[in-house]
Amino acid sequence: MSNALQRRQQAATQKLGGRLREGDASGFMGLIRQTVSDQLPRHLAQNKDTYLRTVVTLLRKNPKLMECNPASLVGAVVEAAQVGLRPGVLGECHFVPFKGEVTLIYGFQGYIALAARAGVHIKPPIAVYPWEEFSYQPADMAHPLSHIVDIDEEPGDENEAWAKLRATYAIADTGSKYPAVMVVSKKKLAAVGDSKRNAKRTNTWKTHPLQMALKTAVIRLAKYCVKSPELSRAMENDGHSIRAESGELAVYVDSEAIDPMTGEVSEMTAAEKAEIERDEREAVQ
C-alpha cells in the first residue's frame, strides 16, 4: 500500500475510532451514513434510516462491538448492507466481537432471504429427533419426506437439542414440478462442526450447534438450486471478520477509500492518484 493511501486510511480509521471510544454509536454511524446508504439494495434503500437505526441499536446493546477495530466494524456493516441483509433480531445476520475484530455471521434466515430474491423459496429448516417418525425416499420425487412431529416431546436447550439431534432438513420451491429437498444426517453435521470447532475465529458451532445444524441444511440446499452472486458472497464471507488488509487499519469498499473528513466512500482525486503513483515509483527504485 502506498504511503499516501495508508495515511489517508489511517486518518479515517482514527476519526471513526474516536467516536467508538467515546461510546458515540450515533456519531460513528453518522460518519459512515452515506457509505452504508449507497450500498443498500432497493428494497432496503427505501427505508435506509430504519436500517441505520437498527445498526446503532446493536452497537448500544453490545458495547464490545465498539471496542473492536473500527475498520473491521465498518467492513462488517458495509458487507451486510451490500448483500442486503438486516442485522439483529430478524436473524438475517449478526455482528459478533471476537479478539478486537467484528465477525460477520449469517443466519439461516439470511440465506433464505437471499434465495428468495433469486426466485427460490426455501422453507425454514426443521430438526429431526429420534422419538419422531421420519422417512426420506428421494426416489419419490413428489413426496420424498414423511415427518411426524411429537409436539409433547421437548428437546431441551441448545446443547441438549444438539446432543439428541438425528438430522436436519430443508425444502425449497424452485418453480419446477417437484420440490427440492436436502436432508443432512447427524453424522454429516458432526463432521462439519468438527472441521470448524478448532478455528481460531469466532466459532458458532461451539455456542449455537443446533442453529448451525439448521443453517447447514439451508446452505447445502441453496448450493444446488440457487445461482446468485449475493448468496455466493455470503457463503464466502460467513464467519469471517471483514478486513481489507491483514494487520492494518485500512478500509476499502469496492476498491474505494473512506474519506478521512466525512467517513464517506469517495473516488481518489487526480492529485491523490498522482501522489500514490509517485510513492510507488520511489518504493521500487
LINLIN-V524454 format. One line per field, one symbol per residue. phi: phi as a letter, one per 30 degrees, with the letter a starting at -180 (. if undefined). psi: psi as a letter, one per 30 degrees, with the letter a starting at -180 (. if undefined). burial: 1 if it has 24 or more other C-alpha atoms within 12 Angstrom, else 0. Layout:
phi=???
psi=???
burial=???
//
This chain:
phi=.dddddddddddddddddddddicdddddddcedededcddedcddbddddddddedddddbedddcdeedddeeddddddddiccdjddidabcbdahibcccccdddddddddddcicccdedbcccedcdbbbbeddddbdcbbcdcddccdjdedddddcdcabbbbbccjddcdcbbcbdddddddddddcdcdddebdddcbddddddddddddddddbbcbddddddddceicdcbdbdicdbbbbhiccdddccicdadddddddddddddddddcd
psi=kleeeeeeeeeeeeeeeeeeefgieeeefeegeeeeeffkleffffheeeeeeeeeeeeefiffeffljeeeeeeeeeeeeefhkklbffgelkjjkjhglkkjkklfeeeeeeeefggkjklklkkklfglkkkjiffifeifkkjjkjffjkfaaeeeeeefkelllkkkjgfaellkkjkjleeeeeeeeefffgkfakjffeeieeeeeeeeeeeeeeefgkjkeeeeeeeefkglkjkekkfkikkkjhgllkkfefglklkkleeeeeeeeeeeeeef.
burial=000011111111111110110011111111111111111110000001001111110110000111111111111111111111111100011111110011111111111111111001111111111100010000000000100000000010000011111111111111000011111111001101100000001111110111111111111111101100011001100111111100001111100011110111110000000000000000000
//
